[in-house]
Amino acid sequence: MFTSDFLEIENSFFISKYILYILSISSFINHHTYFPLVSIIAALGFLLYGGRLFFMLRRFPIESKGRRKKLHE
């Protein structure tokens, strides 16, 4: 009787310990990948928007100073 109770407690202890390890590892991975992922997505968005704007401005003839200035940016 004593050994079965002890084994149940021991098993529950190991299970809870492994759950905490998994949570801490996933928190570590999430923390270290969130900011680089957001930065990469923002950079890709700027690249896509800037590329589309650049090709749109190159397609039209440059007549005004504003378009010339925007294309130079």
VEXMARBA-585629 format. One record per atom (N, C-alpha, C): x, y, z; residue in one letter. Coordinates in pm, whole numbers, plus 50000, padded with zeros to 5 digits. Example, Ala and Ser with C-alpha at 12.3 -4.5 7.8 and 13.67 -1.06 7.14 Angstrom:
513194943150780A/512304955050780A/513204967050780A/512854977550708S/513674989450714S/512905000350787S/
// end
This chain:
500824988250000M/500005000050000M/500875012650000M/501895012550080F/502785024150087F/503515026349956F/503965015449894T/504745017049771T/503875021849655T/502625017649647S/501775022149537S/501445037049552S/501225041549676D/500995055849697D/502235063849661D/503375058649700F/504625065549670F/504855066149519F/504555055349449L/504745055149303L/503795064949234L/502575066149284E/501645075649225E/502125089949245E/502625092749364I/503155106149392I/504395108849308I/505245098849297E/506455100349218E/506125102549070E/505185095049019N/504785096748879N/504175110448855N/503325114848946S/502715128048928S/503775139048938S/504775137049024F/505865146749034F/506645147548904F/506995136148846F/507745136148721F/506925142048606F/505645138948603I/504795144448497I/504705159648509I/504495164548630S/504415179148648S/505755185848618S/506855179148653K/508165184748624K/508395185548473K/508035175348399Y/508215175548254Y/507295185848187Y/506105187548241I/505205197848187I/505815211648207I/506395214048324L/507045226948349L/508265228848259L/509025218348235Y/510165219248143Y/509695222848002Y/508645216347957I/508115218947823I/507615233247813I/506915238047916L/506435251847916L/507575261947915L/508605259247994S/509725268747998S/510495268847866S/510675257247804I/511365256647675I/510535263547567I/509225261347567S/508385267947466S/508335283047489S/508355287247614S/508405301647643S/509725307647596S/510825300647616F/512135305247570F/512165306547418F/511655296447350I/511635296647203I/510735307847152I/509565309447215N/508635319847173N/509245333647194N/509905335747306H/510505348747335H/511625352147238H/512415342547201H/513565345147115H/513235344646966H/512035340746929T/511685340846787T/510625351146754T/509945356846853Y/508855366246826Y/509385379146764Y/510345385646827F/510835398546778F/511555397346644F/512405387446623P/512995386246488P/511945383346380P/510945375546414L/509895372546316L/509115385046281L/508775393246380V/508055405646353V/508925415046269V/510215415646299S/511125424346222S/511245419746078S/511335406746056I/511435401545920I/510155404245841I/509005402445905I/507735405145837I/507615419945803I/508025428745895A/507985443145867A/508925446845753A/510125440945752A/511075443845644A/510535439145510A/509925427445507L/509335422545382L/508185431445336L/507405436445430G/506325445645394G/506845458545334G/507885464245397F/508485476445341F/509105473845204F/509735462445188L/510345459045060L/509285457444951L/508205450844984L/507125449044888L/506485462344851L/506175470444952Y/505545483444924Y/506495492544848Y/507745493244890G/508715501844822G/508995497344680G/509075484344659G/509305479144524G/508145482144431G/506925480344481R/505755483344399R/505685498244367R/505975506644466L/505955521044443L/507035525144344L/508215519344357F/509315522544266F/508965519044122F/508445507044100F/508105503043963F/506905510743909F/505985514643998M/504855522743953M/505335536543908M/506245542443984L/506755555643948L/507635555143824L/508335544143802R/509175542943682R/508335541143557R/507145535443571R/506305532943455R/505765545943396R/505435555443482F/504885568143435F/506015577743399F/505795586243300P/506845596043266P/507025606043379P/508265609643399I/508565618943507I/508365633043454I/507295639343500E/506985652843454E/507105663043566E/506715659243684S/506695668943793S/507875666943886S/508145677343963K/509255676744058K/508935666644170K/507665665544208G/507275656444316G/507535641944280G/507225637944158R/507485624144116R/508985621444108R/509715631044057R/511165629444048R/511765627944188R/511275636144280K/511765635644418K/511385622344485K/510145617844463K/509705605244523K/510475593444466K/510785593744338L/511545583044276L/512975582844328L/513505594544358H/514875595344411H/514945589744553H/513855590644630E/513835585244767E/514015570344762E/
// end
